[in-house]
């Protein structure tokens, strides 16, 4: 009995095998489109060498902070090519006054036995408007307020450096 005759004799088995093959193909397709790496939601990328290299630390750190004797700031990473290529278009830090407010709020939450995620100041629109600075990686670029014209220009310029190869640009997690 040939395979075709066996399938014709037991159509439900043939249908089941076909569905299984389609399901495996769909899983392979979905898996191939996923980014290459993921980090936990309580982690973020930082740099202490002006964006040349990156390291993971708690997302509740308030940059700038000391890392191996050097000031560390947030490295805003993006990836493309399905997560195989990663780049840092701009860096982020808090102003001195915003950092003090956040550090005080985190310390108060800790005294009350609450986790850092409970600090609502992280999501305060005013603090994020007037207390966050950005700059392009590398020497010779000035820190500017994120929501200023210069800040928006800096972020766009950093992202535009990969405009030709970022059809699947995503924030690296």
SEGULO-781654 format. One record per atom (N, C-alpha, C, O): z, x, y. Coordinates in pm, whole numbers, padded with zeros to 5 digits, always signed. Layout:
residues N
ZXY...
END
This chain:
residues 173
+00000+00085-00116+00000+00000+00000+00000+00091+00124+00083+00181+00135-00092+00066+00215-00102+00146+00337+00003+00100+00438+00067-00004+00422+00019+00179+00542+00116+00146+00647+00077+00015+00713+00162-00069+00740-00052-00002+00739-00099-00125+00801-00069-00247+00714-00027-00350+00765-00089-00235+00586-00060-00347+00496+00091-00376+00492+00133-00492+00487+00172-00269+00496+00317-00287+00494+00364-00359+00620+00451-00446+00615+00307-00321+00735+00344-00384+00862+00299-00530+00863+00373-00617+00909+00179-00558+00812+00129-00695+00807+00216-00780+00715+00237-00898+00741+00266-00720+00606+00348-00795+00512+00486-00825+00571+00544-00930+00543+00538-00734+00652+00671-00752+00713+00658-00734+00864+00688-00627+00918+00613-00837+00930+00588-00830+01074+00715-00803+01153+00709-00737+01257+00829-00852+01109+00953-00829+01184+00991-00680+01184+01044-00631+01283+00965-00609+01075+00993-00465+01070+00900-00392+01167+00944-00303+01240+00774-00429+01167+00678-00367+01261+00717-00391+01405+00708-00301+01488+00760-00514+01436+00803-00547+01571+00928-00467+01609+00938-00417+01721+01021-00455+01517+01144-00378+01542+01115-00231+01570+01172-00173+01662+01027-00172+01491+00989-00032+01511+00920-00015+01646+00945+00083+01717+00833-00108+01683+00764-00102+01812+00863-00109+01928+00852-00034+02025+00959-00200+01918+01059-00213+02023+01143-00085+02032+01174-00040+02142+01179-00028+01921+01257+00096+01918+01180+00210+01986+01237+00286+02063+01053+00221+01957+00970+00326+02018+00961+00305+02169+00973+00401+02245+00942+00182+02213+00937+00154+02357+01071+00184+02424+01073+00235+02536+01182+00153+02359+01314+00179+02417+01338+00329+02431+01389+00374+02534+01302+00406+02331+01317+00551+02339+01229+00608+02451+01274+00695+02526+01107+00559+02463+01018+00605+02571+01076+00571+02707+01068+00652+02799+01134+00453+02722+01194+00412+02849+01314+00502+02882+01329+00543+02997+01398+00532+02785+01512+00621+02808+01466+00761+02850+01525+00822+02940+01364+00811+02785+01310+00943+02821+01258+00941+02965+01281+01035+03040+01189+00835+03003+01137+00823+03139+01250+00819+03241+01245+00889+03342+01351+00738+03216+01465+00727+03308+01537+00861+03318+01569+00905+03429+01563+00925+03208+01634+01053+03207+01556+01160+03283+01615+01242+03353+01425+01161+03269+01343+01262+03336+01341+01244+03487+01310+01339+03559+01374+01125+03537+01373+01100+03681+01510+01120+03745+01522+01110+03867+01612+01149+03666+01746+01166+03720+01760+01305+03781+01697+01399+03734+01844+01319+03887+01870+01452+03943+01929+01544+03838+01991+01499+03741+01909+01673+03858+01950+01771+03758+02102+01783+03745+02152+01820+03639+02176+01753+03851+02320+01768+03846+02388+01664+03933+02331+01614+04029+02508+01633+03896+02591+01539+03972+02731+01598+03983+02777+01669+03893+02797+01569+04093+02936+01610+04108+03021+01486+04122+02971+01377+04150+03150+01504+04102+03241+01391+04116+03249+01349+04262+03227+01431+04351+03281+01223+04287+03286+01168+04421+03391+01229+04511+03383+01213+04632+03489+01300+04455+03591+01361+04539+03562+01508+04568+03650+01581+04611+03439+01551+04544+03397+01689+04569+03283+01690+04670+03206+01595+04681+03273+01801+04743+03166+01819+04839+03130+01968+04841+03207+02052+04796+03012+01997+04894+02969+02136+04907+03010+02192+05043+03004+02123+05145+03053+02318+05041+03093+02389+05162+03029+02527+05159+02982+02573+05055+03029+02594+05274+02978+02730+05284+03069+02811+05375+03123+02759+05472+03085+02939+05343+03159+03028+05432+03070+03142+05481+03119+03240+05538+02938+03129+05458+02844+03232+05503+02724+03170+05576+02611+03216+05560+02750+03068+05654+02650+03005+05739+02535+02941+05661+02420+02941+05705+02567+02888+05543+02469+02812+05467+02388+02891+05367+02297+02836+05304+02419+03019+05350+02342+03100+05255+02379+03070+05110+02293+03069+05022+02508+03045+05086+02557+03006+04953+02651+02888+04970+02697+02860+05081+02679+02817+04859+02761+02696+04865+02864+02699+04754+02845+02763+04651+02975+02631+04779+03078+02615+04676+03133+02474+04684+03126+02409+04788+03187+02427+04572+03247+02293+04564+03396+02300+04596+03466+02393+04557+03441+02199+04668+03585+02185+04696+03610+02036+04719+03518+01955+04710+03733+02002+04749+03768+01863+04773+03692+01808+04893+03682+01874+04996+03638+01689+04878+03567+01626+04990+03664+01587+05102+03620+01546+05210+03794+01598+05077+03893+01566+05178+03938+01689+05257+04031+01681+05337+03874+01803+05234+03897+01919+05320+03842+01883+05458+03743+01810+05469+03904+01934+05562+03857+01906+05697+03801+02035+05756+03877+02116+05811+03671+02055+05747+03613+02180+05797+03617+02188+05949+03601+02086+06016+03638+02307+06004+03646+02434+05933+03785+02456+05872+03887+02417+05930+03786+02520+05755+03911+02559+05689+03893+02699+05633+03780+02746+05617+04004+02765+05603+03998+02902+05553+03958+02904+05406+04013+02831+05324+03861+02990+05375+03816+03010+05237+03793+03159+05219+03698+03215+05274+03880+03224+05143+03871+03368+05120+03868+03446+05250+03794+03544+05264+03950+03402+05347+03960+03473+05474+03848+03443+05573+03843+03504+05680+03758+03352+05540+03647+03317+05630+03650+03167+05657+03694+03090+05572+03602+03125+05775+03597+02981+05801+03487+02914+05718+03372+02959+05716+03523+02807+05651+03428+02732+05569+03396+02599+05638+03484+02535+05696+03269+02560+05631+03223+02433+05688+03145+02358+05580+03109+02415+05478+03120+02231+05603+03049+02147+05507+02902+02185+05504+02837+02196+05608+02849+02206+05386+02707+02232+05365+02644+02101+05320+02671+02054+05209+02561+02044+05403+02497+01916+05369+02374+01947+05284+02271+01988+05335+02388+01927+05154+02281+01964+05061+02193+01846+05026+02240+01733+05011+02066+01874+05015+01966+01777+04971+01889+01839+04856+01879+01961+04846+01835+01754+04771+01753+01806+04662+01622+01729+04655+01610+01617+04704+01525+01792+04593+01395+01731+04570+01342+01788+04440+01411+01864+04372+01222+01752+04404+01163+01792+04276+01255+01748+04162+01283+01824+04069+01300+01623+04172+01386+01560+04070+01514+01640+04048+01564+01650+03935+01568+01698+04157+01694+01769+04149+01683+01915+04113+01785+01983+04103+01562+01965+04093+01545+02105+04054+01548+02200+04173+01577+02318+04156+01519+02151+04293+01520+02233+04414+01625+02176+04509+01628+02055+04533+01710+02262+04563+01817+02220+04654+01811+02306+04780+01781+02425+04773+01840+02245+04894+01843+02319+05019+01948+02261+05112+01992+02147+05094+01987+02339+05211+02089+02300+05308+02022+02292+05445+02001+02395+05509+01987+02171+05492+01918+02158+05620+02009+02171+05741+01963+02207+05850+02139+02142+05724+02232+02158+05836+02375+02167+05785+02405+02130+05672+02462+02219+05872+02604+02235+05842+02683+02135+05926+02633+02087+06027+02806+02104+05884+02888+02005+05953+03032+02055+05959+03083+02116+05865+03097+02027+06072+03240+02056+06088+03299+01955+06186+03226+01884+06256+03432+01949+06190+03501+01864+06285+03537+01944+06409+03557+02066+06402+03545+01876+06523+03596+01940+06643+03745+01968+06621+03806+01912+06530+03803+02055+06702+03944+02088+06686+04033+01964+06693+04125+01949+06612+04006+01875+06790+04091+01756+06803+04073+01661+06685+04171+01603+06638+03951+01643+06637+03928+01554+06522+03991+01612+06396+04049+01539+06316+03980+01744+06379+04040+01810+06262+04191+01790+06264+04251+01760+06160+04255+01806+06380+04400+01789+06389+04438+01645+06354+04534+01624+06280+04365+01548+06407+04395+01407+06376+04381+01381+06226+04467+01315+06167+04275+01432+06164+04254+01410+06020+04361+01482+05938+04416+01424+05845+04390+01608+05971+04493+01682+05898+04628+01613+05907+04701+01603+05808+04663+01564+06027+04790+01490+06044+04790+01362+05960+04892+01330+05898+04679+01290+05957+04671+01165+05879+04679+01193+05729+04743+01118+05656+04617+01301+05684+04625+01338+05541+04768+01376+05506+04818+01337+05400+04833+01454+05592+04973+01493+05568+05064+01371+05563+05153+01363+05478+05043+01277+05653+05124+01154+05653+05101+01073+05525+05196+01021+05467+04977+01063+05483+04948+00992+05357+05018+01060+05240+05073+00993+05153+05018+01193+05238+05084+01268+05130+05235+01243+05132+05297+01227+05027+05293+01239+05252+05438+01210+05262+05471+01073+05206+05580+01051+05152+05377+00979+05220+05398+00843+05171+05354+00828+05025+05359+00718+04970+05311+00938+04964+05268+00934+04824+05131+00871+04804+05098+00827+04694+05051+00868+04910+04916+00809+04902+04812+00919+04888+04831+01030+04936+04702+00888+04822+04594+00988+04808+04515+01001+04938+04521+00912+05023+04441+01111+04955+04361+01130+05077+04259+01019+05101+04224+00991+05216+04213+00956+04996+04113+00849+05013+04169+00733+05094+04093+00654+05150+04301+00722+05101+04363+00612+05176+04358+00634+05327+04390+00542+05403+04318+00753+05372+04313+00783+05516+04188+00716+05574+04076+00761+05550+04209+00610+05649+04096+00533+05704+04025+00608+05816+03913+00572+05852+04089+00709+05870+04030+00786+05979+03899+00854+05937+03814+00880+06021+03883+00883+05807+03758+00942+05759+03638+00852+05791+03527+00902+05809+03661+00723+05797+03552+00627+05823+03556+00570+05963+03488+00471+05991+03634+00630+06052+03646+00581+06189+03516+00609+06266+03479+00725+06282+03447+00505+06314+03320+00526+06384+03333+00614+06508+03246+00696+06535+03441+00598+06583+03458+00678+06705+03479+00825+06671+03422+00913+06736+03562+00852+06570+03584+00991+06530+03454+01053+06479+03423+01168+06510+03378+00977+06402+03251+01029+06351+03147+01046+06461+03052+01123+06445+03164+00976+06571+03069+00989+06682+03105+01106+06774+03016+01179+06818+03234+01123+06802+03274+01224+06901+03346+01343+06840+03379+01438+06911+03372+01342+06710+03450+01449+06649+03378+01528+06542+03441+01609+06474+03249+01506+06524+03173+01575+06420+03062+01656+06485+02985+01604+06567+03054+01784+06448+02950+01872+06500+02859+01917+06387+02902+01926+06272+02734+01946+06420+02636+01995+06324+02564+02115+06383+02564+02136+06504+02501+02192+06296+02415+02302+06339+02323+02339+06225+02350+02309+06109+02214+02404+06258+02124+02456+06156+02189+02577+06089+02265+02648+06154+02162+02601+05961+02217+02719+05894+02160+02847+05956+02053+02846+06017+02232+02954+05940+02186+03083+05990+02244+03115+06126+02294+03028+06197+02236+03241+06160+02289+03288+06287+02201+03242+06402+02081+03218+06384+02260+03229+06519+02183+03198+06639+02167+03050+06669+02096+03015+06763+02230+02964+06593+02223+02821+06618+02359+02772+06666+02462+02808+06609+02359+02690+06769+02485+02642+06829+02533+02514+06761+02454+02435+06711+02665+02496+06760+02726+02372+06714+02708+02267+06824+02734+02295+06942+02664+02147+06786+02644+02036+06881+02700+01909+06818+02708+01899+06696+02737+01812+06901+02788+01685+06848+02680+01618+06763+02563+01613+06802+02721+01567+06650+02628+01507+06554+02547+01393+06615+02427+01383+06591+02610+01307+06693+02542+01190+06747+02472+01215+06881+02420+01122+06942+02471+01341+06927+02400+01373+07050+02251+01390+07019+02212+01401+06903+02170+01392+07122+02026+01415+07103+02003+01549+07034+01920+01559+06944+02079+01651+07076+02063+01784+07015+02106+01782+06868+02044+01848+06784+02211+01708+06837+02257+01699+06698+02156+01630+06608+02129+01676+06497+02102+01521+06655+02000+01448+06578+01876+01536+06561+01816+01539+06453+01838+01607+06668+01724+01698+06659+01749+01809+06557+01659+01844+06480+01871+01864+06556+01904+01970+06460+01894+01920+06316+01836+01987+06230+01951+01802+06290+01945+01748+06154+01801+01720+06113+01762+01752+06000+01722+01662+06203+01581+01634+06171+01502+01762+06151+01417+01770+06062+01528+01863+06233+01457+01991+06219+01489+02055+06084+01401+02106+06016+01617+02051+06045+01657+02107+05916+01590+02036+05800+01547+02100+05704+01582+01905+05807+01517+01828+05701+01366+01849+05702+01303+01849+05596+01308+01867+05821+01163+01881+05832+01112+02011+05771+00993+02023+05743+01201+02109+05749+01155+02236+05692+01101+02217+05551+01027+02302+05501+01136+02106+05486+01088+02078+05350+01008+01948+05346+01000+01883+05241+00949+01911+05457+00881+01781+05466+00764+01770+05370+00732+01660+05324+00698+01880+05337+00580+01874+05251+00613+01856+05104+00529+01810+05027+00735+01892+05063+00765+01887+04920+00886+01799+04889+00957+01824+04792+00910+01697+04971+01030+01615+04952+00998+01468+04931+01064+01381+04988+00899+01440+04851+00868+01300+04827+00982+01228+04756+00991+01106+04762+01069+01303+04690+01186+01242+04624+01316+01302+04678+01408+01330+04602+01323+01320+04811+01438+01380+04877+01562+01292+04861+01558+01173+04892+01671+01351+04813+01798+01279+04800+01911+01370+04843+01897+01492+04838+02023+01312+04885+02142+01390+04915+02196+01443+04783+02219+01366+04690+02216+01572+04775+02267+01633+04652+02411+01592+04634+02491+01597+04727+02443+01552+04512+02580+01513+04482+02643+01614+04391+02759+01600+04353
END
